[in-house]
C-alpha cells in the first residue's frame, strides 16, 4: 500500500503538535500482459507494444506446450493473450481445435480465475485454401462456443485478408503462413487493441496504410504505425 505521509507525535512538545514526515512516493505498478503463442509472435517487440502496460511473450508451438508455460508463470498476469491455433489446425479437425481451446480456457481459468483471456484467432494463410477456410471456421465456432464466457475476448485478425483471401503483403511467400513484417505489425496492433479494450484504455484512431492500392483493404496501424516503426509504438 502506498503511504503518502506519516504523522509522528512528539511527546516532548507540550502543544501536542504533529510533525508531518514526507515519505517516498511509490509509483503504481502498471498492468502486466503475457503473450503466449506460436512462431508468428516472434517479431512482436513486446517492449514497444504499449507504454500503458508491461508485456512479456513466450513461444509455445502447441496447446500442450501452452499449458506447460501457463503452469510455470511466476505470477498471474493482468491479461493473458493466447495465439495458439496456427499449428493446431494443420493436424486437427476444426471441432477438435475448438474443443481443445475450450479446455485450455477452462484450465487457465482454474489456474488464474481473475485473469482475462484474449484468444488471438488464426491469421489468414496462403499455403492451403483448405487450411485458410478451416481457420475461418474455427474462428466462428470459437466465438459461438465461448460467447457467454465474460472472461474471454477475441482478437480478430481477419484484417489481413480480403473477402476471405490472405493479402500477400501480410503473409510470407516462402511458406504461405508465417507473417511478413507488415503482417507482424498488424498482429501486434490487433493484440494491442484487444488489451486496451480489456484495460479500458482510450481507443486509437484507425488509419489506412499509405500506398495500399488495388483491393483497397484498410489496415489498422494505430498511432505512429509507420512502416519504419514496425506498425506500432509505445504510447
Backbone torsions as a table, in degrees:
resi	resn	phi	psi	omega
1	UNK	NA	138.6	179.8
2	UNK	-77.6	130.1	178.4
3	UNK	-106.1	113.7	-176.7
4	UNK	-78.7	-35.5	-179.2
5	UNK	-159.4	161.8	178.9
6	UNK	-132.6	125.4	179.7
7	UNK	-102.6	121.9	-176.9
8	UNK	-112.6	126.0	179.6
9	UNK	-78.6	127.8	177.4
10	UNK	-95.4	104.7	-175.5
11	UNK	-68.9	-17.3	-178.5
12	UNK	-83.0	-9.9	-178.0
13	UNK	-93.0	115.2	-177.6
14	UNK	-63.5	-22.3	-178.6
15	UNK	-81.4	-0.6	178.3
16	UNK	53.2	39.2	178.3
17	UNK	-78.1	158.7	176.3
18	UNK	-108.6	137.6	177.2
19	UNK	-99.2	126.6	-179.7
20	UNK	-92.2	122.6	-177.6
21	UNK	-110.9	115.0	179.0
22	UNK	-68.7	144.5	176.6
23	UNK	-123.2	170.5	-177.7
24	UNK	-64.8	131.1	179.2
25	UNK	-84.5	106.0	-176.5
26	UNK	-82.2	134.3	178.4
27	UNK	-75.0	143.1	176.9
28	UNK	-70.2	135.7	-178.0
29	UNK	-69.6	139.7	178.0
30	UNK	-76.2	153.6	172.2
31	UNK	-59.6	149.1	178.8
32	UNK	-117.6	131.7	-178.0
33	UNK	-113.5	135.0	173.7
34	UNK	-114.2	128.5	175.9
35	UNK	-109.8	122.9	175.4
36	UNK	-117.3	127.1	-177.2
37	UNK	-167.8	-179.4	-178.7
38	UNK	-75.9	-172.5	-176.2
39	UNK	-63.1	-15.5	179.0
40	UNK	-70.1	-11.1	175.1
41	UNK	-92.2	-1.7	-174.6
42	UNK	-56.9	-41.5	-175.9
43	UNK	-79.7	-6.7	179.1
44	UNK	-72.3	124.7	177.7
45	UNK	-89.3	98.0	-172.3
46	UNK	-57.5	-37.1	-176.8
47	UNK	-70.0	-16.1	-179.7
48	UNK	-104.2	2.7	-174.3
49	UNK	-65.8	-41.3	179.8
50	UNK	-164.5	153.4	174.2
51	UNK	-94.9	-3.7	-177.5
52	UNK	-92.4	-14.0	177.9
53	UNK	-151.6	157.8	175.4
54	UNK	-92.9	154.2	-174.4
55	UNK	-140.9	139.3	165.7
56	UNK	-129.4	157.7	-179.4
57	UNK	-132.0	147.3	-177.5
58	UNK	-132.7	131.4	178.9
59	UNK	-87.4	129.5	175.5
60	UNK	-144.5	121.9	-170.8
61	UNK	-84.5	-20.2	-179.0
62	UNK	-132.9	168.2	176.5
63	UNK	-66.9	-32.4	176.9
64	UNK	-62.8	-44.7	177.1
65	UNK	-65.4	-35.8	177.8
66	UNK	-61.3	-44.0	178.8
67	UNK	-60.5	-40.8	178.6
68	UNK	-62.2	-44.2	-179.5
69	UNK	-65.7	-37.4	178.8
70	UNK	-63.2	-41.5	178.4
71	UNK	-61.4	-31.5	-173.6
72	UNK	-92.4	2.8	178.2
73	UNK	-61.7	137.3	-177.4
74	UNK	-69.7	-31.3	179.4
75	UNK	-152.8	164.3	179.3
76	UNK	-71.7	123.6	177.6
77	UNK	-73.7	159.7	175.4
78	UNK	-68.5	-35.2	175.3
79	UNK	-142.7	138.7	176.3
80	UNK	-116.3	123.8	179.1
81	UNK	-107.4	128.9	179.3
82	UNK	-116.4	114.8	173.7
83	UNK	-114.2	82.4	-162.3
84	UNK	-127.5	9.6	-170.5
85	UNK	-106.1	-10.9	-175.7
86	UNK	-59.0	-39.6	180.0
87	UNK	-85.7	-33.2	-177.7
88	UNK	-60.2	-41.1	-174.0
89	UNK	-71.5	-13.0	178.7
90	UNK	-73.4	-28.4	-173.6
91	UNK	-119.1	-7.8	-175.7
92	UNK	-125.0	154.4	175.5
93	UNK	-68.8	156.3	-177.9
94	UNK	-56.5	-44.3	-178.2
95	UNK	-64.0	-33.7	178.6
96	UNK	-71.5	-37.4	176.4
97	UNK	-61.5	-42.7	179.5
98	UNK	-65.5	-43.8	179.6
99	UNK	-63.0	-44.0	-178.7
100	UNK	-66.7	-38.6	178.2
101	UNK	-69.0	-36.8	176.3
102	UNK	-62.5	-41.0	176.2
103	UNK	-63.0	-39.9	178.3
104	UNK	-63.1	-40.0	177.8
105	UNK	-62.6	-45.7	179.0
106	UNK	-61.5	-42.7	178.4
107	UNK	-61.2	-45.5	-178.7
108	UNK	-63.9	-39.9	179.8
109	UNK	-69.5	-28.8	173.6
110	UNK	-67.6	-39.5	-179.1
111	UNK	-73.8	-43.7	-175.2
112	UNK	-135.0	78.4	-172.6
113	UNK	-63.1	-21.8	-177.1
114	UNK	-98.8	1.9	-176.6
115	UNK	-93.7	119.8	174.3
116	UNK	-65.8	144.9	-178.0
117	UNK	-115.7	131.8	172.3
118	UNK	-109.4	121.8	174.0
119	UNK	-95.9	113.2	176.1
120	UNK	-82.1	114.7	-173.2
121	UNK	-73.6	159.2	-175.7
122	UNK	-54.5	138.4	174.5
123	UNK	-80.2	155.7	179.9
124	UNK	-61.6	157.7	-177.8
125	UNK	-131.5	151.0	174.0
126	UNK	-114.9	-7.3	-175.5
127	UNK	-75.5	-24.5	-176.7
128	UNK	-158.0	124.9	175.6
129	UNK	-61.6	-36.6	-179.8
130	UNK	-63.7	-46.1	-179.8
131	UNK	-68.9	-36.3	177.3
132	UNK	-61.8	-44.7	178.4
133	UNK	-67.0	-37.8	178.5
134	UNK	-61.8	-40.4	177.7
135	UNK	-60.6	-39.5	177.3
136	UNK	-65.8	-40.4	178.7
137	UNK	-64.6	-42.3	178.9
138	UNK	-60.8	-41.4	179.2
139	UNK	-59.0	-47.3	179.8
140	UNK	-64.7	-43.1	-177.4
141	UNK	-67.3	-38.2	178.5
142	UNK	-66.5	-42.3	178.8
143	UNK	-60.0	-39.9	178.5
144	UNK	-70.5	-42.2	-176.4
145	UNK	-64.6	-39.4	-171.9
146	UNK	-110.1	16.2	-173.9
147	UNK	-64.4	-24.5	-179.2
148	UNK	-92.8	-2.8	179.4
149	UNK	-85.7	105.8	-174.5
150	UNK	-71.9	-12.9	-179.3
151	UNK	-92.0	1.3	-177.5
152	UNK	-119.9	133.2	172.3
153	UNK	-130.4	170.3	-173.4
154	UNK	-122.7	140.5	172.6
155	UNK	-102.7	105.7	-176.5
156	UNK	-85.5	122.5	-177.7
157	UNK	-107.6	20.8	-177.9
158	UNK	-71.9	-8.5	176.9
159	UNK	-73.8	2.2	171.0
160	UNK	-95.6	11.2	179.3
161	UNK	-133.4	167.2	176.0
162	UNK	-137.9	119.3	-175.9
163	UNK	53.2	39.8	175.6
164	UNK	86.3	-8.7	-179.0
165	UNK	-103.3	137.3	-179.6
166	UNK	-63.3	137.1	175.9
167	UNK	-82.7	129.5	-172.8
168	UNK	-56.9	-32.8	-175.9
169	UNK	-66.6	-17.3	-176.0
170	UNK	-103.3	-15.8	-174.8
171	UNK	-119.3	132.8	-177.6
172	UNK	-66.0	130.1	179.5
173	UNK	-67.8	-23.2	-173.9
174	UNK	-65.3	-41.1	-178.2
175	UNK	-126.8	-14.5	174.6
176	UNK	83.6	3.9	177.4
177	UNK	-139.1	-24.0	173.3
178	UNK	-72.0	154.9	-176.0
179	UNK	-89.6	145.6	169.5
180	UNK	-76.3	171.8	174.3
181	UNK	-55.0	-38.4	176.3
182	UNK	-65.1	-39.9	177.7
183	UNK	-64.2	-40.8	177.0
184	UNK	-62.2	-38.9	178.5
185	UNK	-62.3	-40.8	179.3
186	UNK	-68.3	-43.3	178.0
187	UNK	-58.6	-45.8	179.2
188	UNK	-60.9	-42.1	179.6
189	UNK	-66.0	-41.1	178.1
190	UNK	-62.3	-44.9	178.7
191	UNK	-62.9	-43.8	179.2
192	UNK	-58.1	-44.3	180.0
193	UNK	-61.7	-40.2	179.4
194	UNK	-64.1	-41.6	179.0
195	UNK	-66.8	-44.8	178.7
196	UNK	-55.6	-41.2	-178.9
197	UNK	-63.9	-42.3	179.4
198	UNK	-66.1	-41.2	-177.6
199	UNK	-85.0	4.3	178.0
200	UNK	58.8	42.9	176.3
201	UNK	-90.4	157.9	-178.8
202	UNK	-59.7	141.5	178.4
203	UNK	-73.6	145.8	177.0
204	UNK	-91.5	161.7	-176.2
205	UNK	-91.7	124.2	178.0
206	UNK	-71.5	144.4	177.5
207	UNK	-130.4	167.6	172.5
208	UNK	-97.6	139.4	179.2
209	UNK	-66.5	127.6	179.2
210	UNK	-60.7	135.9	176.9
211	UNK	78.1	9.0	179.6
212	UNK	-84.0	94.9	-174.1
213	UNK	-111.8	-175.3	177.5
214	UNK	87.8	-93.5	-176.4
215	UNK	-87.7	-8.8	174.6
216	UNK	66.4	31.3	-178.5
217	UNK	-79.8	121.3	176.7
218	UNK	-74.3	140.8	178.1
219	UNK	-128.6	132.8	-169.6
220	UNK	-83.2	109.2	-176.4
221	UNK	-93.2	-30.0	-171.7
222	UNK	78.4	-180.0	-176.9
223	UNK	-68.4	134.2	175.6
224	UNK	65.8	25.8	-173.4
225	UNK	-84.9	42.9	178.8
226	UNK	-66.4	157.5	-176.0
227	UNK	-59.2	-35.9	-177.5
228	UNK	-68.4	-19.0	-179.2
229	UNK	-99.8	7.0	179.0
230	UNK	79.2	12.9	173.0
231	UNK	86.4	1.7	178.0
232	UNK	-159.6	163.3	178.0
233	UNK	-152.6	170.2	175.9
234	UNK	-80.2	124.6	173.9
235	UNK	-158.9	NA	NA
